[in-house]
């Protein structure tokens, strides 16, 4: 999110969750809206989240995964 300079709002998080659920249930999803409302950005951001690799933070001995 820092790389994209994005502030995660409740509405945007809901949309990401909805896309994720549709992907896992293999149901169709239609995203529609006016020009410039962020449909493409939403899908590109979701794709970047799905395609990241996770690593363990060794400096703090934490089990919380960090996105690399």
N, CA, C and O atoms as a GROMACS GRO file, in nm:
protein
  272
    1UNK      N    1   0.083  -0.119   0.000
    1UNK     CA    2   0.000   0.000   0.000
    1UNK      C    3   0.087   0.126   0.000
    1UNK      O    4   0.049   0.228  -0.057
    2UNK      N    5   0.204   0.118   0.063
    2UNK     CA    6   0.292   0.233   0.065
    2UNK      C    7   0.345   0.262  -0.075
    2UNK      O    8   0.357   0.378  -0.115
    3UNK      N    9   0.376   0.156  -0.148
    3UNK     CA   10   0.426   0.172  -0.284
    3UNK      C   11   0.323   0.238  -0.374
    3UNK      O   12   0.358   0.321  -0.458
    4UNK      N   13   0.197   0.203  -0.357
    4UNK     CA   14   0.089   0.260  -0.438
    4UNK      C   15   0.037   0.392  -0.382
    4UNK      O   16  -0.044   0.459  -0.446
    5UNK      N   17   0.084   0.430  -0.262
    5UNK     CA   18   0.037   0.550  -0.192
    5UNK      C   19  -0.114   0.544  -0.174
    5UNK      O   20  -0.187   0.637  -0.209
    6UNK      N   21  -0.158   0.433  -0.118
    6UNK     CA   22  -0.301   0.406  -0.102
    6UNK      C   23  -0.339   0.410   0.046
    6UNK      O   24  -0.268   0.356   0.131
    7UNK      N   25  -0.449   0.473   0.074
    7UNK     CA   26  -0.508   0.467   0.208
    7UNK      C   27  -0.623   0.368   0.199
    7UNK      O   28  -0.719   0.390   0.124
    8UNK      N   29  -0.614   0.260   0.274
    8UNK     CA   30  -0.714   0.154   0.267
    8UNK      C   31  -0.841   0.198   0.340
    8UNK      O   32  -0.841   0.214   0.462
    9UNK      N   33  -0.947   0.217   0.264
    9UNK     CA   34  -1.075   0.255   0.324
    9UNK      C   35  -1.162   0.130   0.339
    9UNK      O   36  -1.132   0.025   0.283
   10UNK      N   37  -1.267   0.144   0.415
   10UNK     CA   38  -1.358   0.031   0.437
   10UNK      C   39  -1.421  -0.014   0.306
   10UNK      O   40  -1.436  -0.134   0.282
   11UNK      N   41  -1.458   0.080   0.223
   11UNK     CA   42  -1.521   0.049   0.095
   11UNK      C   43  -1.425  -0.026   0.003
   11UNK      O   44  -1.464  -0.124  -0.060
   12UNK      N   45  -1.300   0.020  -0.006
   12UNK     CA   46  -1.201  -0.045  -0.091
   12UNK      C   47  -1.168  -0.184  -0.039
   12UNK      O   48  -1.153  -0.278  -0.118
   13UNK      N   49  -1.158  -0.200   0.092
   13UNK     CA   50  -1.131  -0.331   0.152
   13UNK      C   51  -1.246  -0.427   0.123
   13UNK      O   52  -1.223  -0.545   0.096
   14UNK      N   53  -1.368  -0.377   0.129
   14UNK     CA   54  -1.485  -0.460   0.098
   14UNK      C   55  -1.480  -0.509  -0.046
   14UNK      O   56  -1.509  -0.626  -0.074
   15UNK      N   57  -1.442  -0.420  -0.137
   15UNK     CA   58  -1.433  -0.458  -0.278
   15UNK      C   59  -1.325  -0.564  -0.299
   15UNK      O   60  -1.346  -0.659  -0.374
   16UNK      N   61  -1.209  -0.547  -0.233
   16UNK     CA   62  -1.103  -0.646  -0.243
   16UNK      C   63  -1.148  -0.781  -0.190
   16UNK      O   64  -1.122  -0.885  -0.250
   17UNK      N   65  -1.217  -0.779  -0.076
   17UNK     CA   66  -1.267  -0.902  -0.016
   17UNK      C   67  -1.368  -0.970  -0.109
   17UNK      O   68  -1.365  -1.092  -0.124
   18UNK      N   69  -1.455  -0.892  -0.170
   18UNK     CA   70  -1.556  -0.946  -0.260
   18UNK      C   71  -1.490  -1.011  -0.383
   18UNK      O   72  -1.532  -1.119  -0.425
   19UNK      N   73  -1.390  -0.947  -0.439
   19UNK     CA   74  -1.317  -1.005  -0.552
   19UNK      C   75  -1.249  -1.134  -0.510
   19UNK      O   76  -1.251  -1.233  -0.584
   20UNK      N   77  -1.188  -1.134  -0.392
   20UNK     CA   78  -1.119  -1.252  -0.341
   20UNK      C   79  -1.216  -1.370  -0.322
   20UNK      O   80  -1.184  -1.483  -0.358
   21UNK      N   81  -1.331  -1.343  -0.266
   21UNK     CA   82  -1.431  -1.448  -0.246
   21UNK      C   83  -1.480  -1.504  -0.380
   21UNK      O   84  -1.495  -1.625  -0.395
   22UNK      N   85  -1.503  -1.417  -0.475
   22UNK     CA   86  -1.547  -1.462  -0.608
   22UNK      C   87  -1.441  -1.548  -0.675
   22UNK      O   88  -1.472  -1.646  -0.743
   23UNK      N   89  -1.314  -1.511  -0.656
   23UNK     CA   90  -1.205  -1.588  -0.715
   23UNK      C   91  -1.201  -1.728  -0.657
   23UNK      O   92  -1.185  -1.826  -0.730
   24UNK      N   93  -1.216  -1.740  -0.526
   24UNK     CA   94  -1.208  -1.871  -0.462
   24UNK      C   95  -1.331  -1.958  -0.488
   24UNK      O   96  -1.321  -2.081  -0.491
   25UNK      N   97  -1.446  -1.897  -0.507
   25UNK     CA   98  -1.566  -1.975  -0.537
   25UNK      C   99  -1.583  -1.998  -0.687
   25UNK      O  100  -1.673  -2.070  -0.730
   26UNK      N  101  -1.495  -1.936  -0.767
   26UNK     CA  102  -1.496  -1.950  -0.912
   26UNK      C  103  -1.629  -1.907  -0.974
   26UNK      O  104  -1.677  -1.966  -1.071
   27UNK      N  105  -1.688  -1.803  -0.915
   27UNK     CA  106  -1.809  -1.743  -0.970
   27UNK      C  107  -1.773  -1.622  -1.054
   27UNK      O  108  -1.667  -1.561  -1.036
   28UNK      N  109  -1.860  -1.588  -1.145
   28UNK     CA  110  -1.836  -1.472  -1.231
   28UNK      C  111  -1.845  -1.343  -1.150
   28UNK      O  112  -1.913  -1.336  -1.047
   29UNK      N  113  -1.775  -1.242  -1.198
   29UNK     CA  114  -1.777  -1.112  -1.134
   29UNK      C  115  -1.778  -1.006  -1.241
   29UNK      O  116  -1.694  -1.006  -1.331
   30UNK      N  117  -1.874  -0.915  -1.233
   30UNK     CA  118  -1.882  -0.803  -1.326
   30UNK      C  119  -1.857  -0.676  -1.246
   30UNK      O  120  -1.926  -0.647  -1.148
   31UNK      N  121  -1.757  -0.602  -1.288
   31UNK     CA  122  -1.726  -0.474  -1.224
   31UNK      C  123  -1.764  -0.366  -1.322
   31UNK      O  124  -1.711  -0.360  -1.433
   32UNK      N  125  -1.856  -0.280  -1.282
   32UNK     CA  126  -1.900  -0.174  -1.370
   32UNK      C  127  -1.902  -0.041  -1.295
   32UNK      O  128  -1.914  -0.037  -1.173
   33UNK      N  129  -1.890   0.063  -1.370
   33UNK     CA  130  -1.890   0.197  -1.313
   33UNK      C  131  -1.849   0.299  -1.417
   33UNK      O  132  -1.813   0.265  -1.530
   34UNK      N  133  -1.856   0.423  -1.377
   34UNK     CA  134  -1.820   0.532  -1.466
   34UNK      C  135  -1.670   0.530  -1.495
   34UNK      O  136  -1.592   0.465  -1.425
   35UNK      N  137  -1.631   0.602  -1.598
   35UNK     CA  138  -1.490   0.616  -1.632
   35UNK      C  139  -1.416   0.687  -1.520
   35UNK      O  140  -1.461   0.790  -1.470
   36UNK      N  141  -1.302   0.631  -1.480
   36UNK     CA  142  -1.218   0.697  -1.382
   36UNK      C  143  -1.250   0.670  -1.237
   36UNK      O  144  -1.200   0.740  -1.149
   37UNK      N  145  -1.334   0.569  -1.208
   37UNK     CA  146  -1.367   0.541  -1.068
   37UNK      C  147  -1.273   0.440  -1.004
   37UNK      O  148  -1.282   0.417  -0.883
   38UNK      N  149  -1.183   0.379  -1.081
   38UNK     CA  150  -1.082   0.292  -1.024
   38UNK      C  151  -1.104   0.144  -1.042
   38UNK      O  152  -1.054   0.064  -0.961
   39UNK      N  153  -1.175   0.103  -1.143
   39UNK     CA  154  -1.199  -0.040  -1.166
   39UNK      C  155  -1.069  -0.112  -1.201
   39UNK      O  156  -1.040  -0.217  -1.144
   40UNK      N  157  -0.992  -0.056  -1.290
   40UNK     CA  158  -0.866  -0.118  -1.330
   40UNK      C  159  -0.766  -0.115  -1.216
   40UNK      O  160  -0.696  -0.214  -1.193
   41UNK      N  161  -0.759  -0.004  -1.142
   41UNK     CA  162  -0.667   0.005  -1.029
   41UNK      C  163  -0.701  -0.100  -0.924
   41UNK      O  164  -0.611  -0.161  -0.867
   42UNK      N  165  -0.829  -0.121  -0.899
   42UNK     CA  166  -0.873  -0.221  -0.802
   42UNK      C  167  -0.822  -0.360  -0.840
   42UNK      O  168  -0.770  -0.433  -0.755
   43UNK      N  169  -0.835  -0.397  -0.966
   43UNK     CA  170  -0.789  -0.528  -1.012
   43UNK      C  171  -0.637  -0.539  -1.014
   43UNK      O  172  -0.582  -0.644  -0.981
   44UNK      N  173  -0.569  -0.433  -1.053
   44UNK     CA  174  -0.422  -0.436  -1.052
   44UNK      C  175  -0.370  -0.445  -0.909
   44UNK      O  176  -0.273  -0.516  -0.883
   45UNK      N  177  -0.433  -0.374  -0.816
   45UNK     CA  178  -0.390  -0.378  -0.676
   45UNK      C  179  -0.416  -0.517  -0.618
   45UNK      O  180  -0.332  -0.571  -0.546
   46UNK      N  181  -0.532  -0.576  -0.648
   46UNK     CA  182  -0.562  -0.711  -0.601
   46UNK      C  183  -0.460  -0.810  -0.657
   46UNK      O  184  -0.412  -0.898  -0.585
   47UNK      N  185  -0.427  -0.796  -0.784
   47UNK     CA  186  -0.328  -0.884  -0.846
   47UNK      C  187  -0.193  -0.872  -0.778
   47UNK      O  188  -0.125  -0.972  -0.757
   48UNK      N  189  -0.153  -0.751  -0.743
   48UNK     CA  190  -0.024  -0.734  -0.676
   48UNK      C  191  -0.026  -0.795  -0.536
   48UNK      O  192   0.077  -0.845  -0.491
   49UNK      N  193  -0.139  -0.792  -0.468
   49UNK     CA  194  -0.150  -0.855  -0.337
   49UNK      C  195  -0.142  -1.007  -0.348
   49UNK      O  196  -0.075  -1.072  -0.268
   50UNK      N  197  -0.210  -1.063  -0.446
   50UNK     CA  198  -0.213  -1.208  -0.464
   50UNK      C  199  -0.077  -1.262  -0.507
   50UNK      O  200  -0.039  -1.372  -0.467
   51UNK      N  201  -0.005  -1.186  -0.587
   51UNK     CA  202   0.121  -1.234  -0.644
   51UNK      C  203   0.245  -1.194  -0.566
   51UNK      O  204   0.356  -1.204  -0.618
   52UNK      N  205   0.229  -1.150  -0.442
   52UNK     CA  206   0.346  -1.117  -0.360
   52UNK      C  207   0.399  -1.243  -0.293
   52UNK      O  208   0.328  -1.342  -0.279
   53UNK      N  209   0.524  -1.237  -0.254
   53UNK     CA  210   0.582  -1.348  -0.178
   53UNK      C  211   0.597  -1.303  -0.033
   53UNK      O  212   0.621  -1.186  -0.005
   54UNK      N  213   0.582  -1.396   0.058
   54UNK     CA  214   0.588  -1.366   0.200
   54UNK      C  215   0.719  -1.416   0.258
   54UNK      O  216   0.774  -1.516   0.212
   55UNK      N  217   0.768  -1.346   0.358
   55UNK     CA  218   0.889  -1.387   0.427
   55UNK      C  219   0.870  -1.362   0.576
   55UNK      O  220   0.789  -1.279   0.617
   56UNK      N  221   0.944  -1.435   0.657
   56UNK     CA  222   0.937  -1.418   0.801
   56UNK      C  223   1.033  -1.307   0.843
   56UNK      O  224   1.146  -1.301   0.795
   57UNK      N  225   0.988  -1.221   0.930
   57UNK     CA  226   1.071  -1.111   0.979
   57UNK      C  227   1.165  -1.167   1.086
   57UNK      O  228   1.122  -1.200   1.196
   58UNK      N  229   1.294  -1.176   1.052
   58UNK     CA  230   1.390  -1.236   1.145
   58UNK      C  231   1.442  -1.136   1.248
   58UNK      O  232   1.492  -1.176   1.352
   59UNK      N  233   1.431  -1.006   1.220
   59UNK     CA  234   1.488  -0.907   1.310
   59UNK      C  235   1.409  -0.897   1.440
   59UNK      O  236   1.467  -0.866   1.545
   60UNK      N  237   1.280  -0.924   1.436
   60UNK     CA  238   1.199  -0.914   1.556
   60UNK      C  239   1.152  -1.050   1.606
   60UNK      O  240   1.074  -1.059   1.700
   61UNK      N  241   1.201  -1.157   1.542
   61UNK     CA  242   1.158  -1.293   1.575
   61UNK      C  243   1.005  -1.304   1.576
   61UNK      O  244   0.946  -1.367   1.664
   62UNK      N  245   0.946  -1.243   1.480
   62UNK     CA  246   0.801  -1.236   1.470
   62UNK      C  247   0.751  -1.344   1.374
   62UNK      O  248   0.819  -1.380   1.279
   63UNK      N  249   0.632  -1.395   1.401
   63UNK     CA  250   0.574  -1.492   1.309
   63UNK      C  251   0.479  -1.424   1.211
   63UNK      O  252   0.418  -1.489   1.128
   64UNK      N  253   0.469  -1.292   1.222
   64UNK     CA  254   0.384  -1.216   1.131
   64UNK      C  255   0.455  -1.205   0.996
   64UNK      O  256   0.566  -1.154   0.991
   65UNK      N  257   0.392  -1.252   0.886
   65UNK     CA  258   0.458  -1.244   0.756
   65UNK      C  259   0.462  -1.099   0.705
   65UNK      O  260   0.368  -1.022   0.726
   66UNK      N  261   0.570  -1.066   0.641
   66UNK     CA  262   0.584  -0.934   0.580
   66UNK      C  263   0.582  -0.950   0.429
   66UNK      O  264   0.636  -1.047   0.375
   67UNK      N  265   0.520  -0.857   0.361
   67UNK     CA  266   0.515  -0.860   0.215
   67UNK      C  267   0.645  -0.803   0.162
   67UNK      O  268   0.684  -0.692   0.197
   68UNK      N  269   0.710  -0.880   0.076
   68UNK     CA  270   0.837  -0.836   0.018
   68UNK      C  271   0.809  -0.770  -0.115
   68UNK      O  272   0.901  -0.725  -0.182
   0.00000   0.00000   0.00000
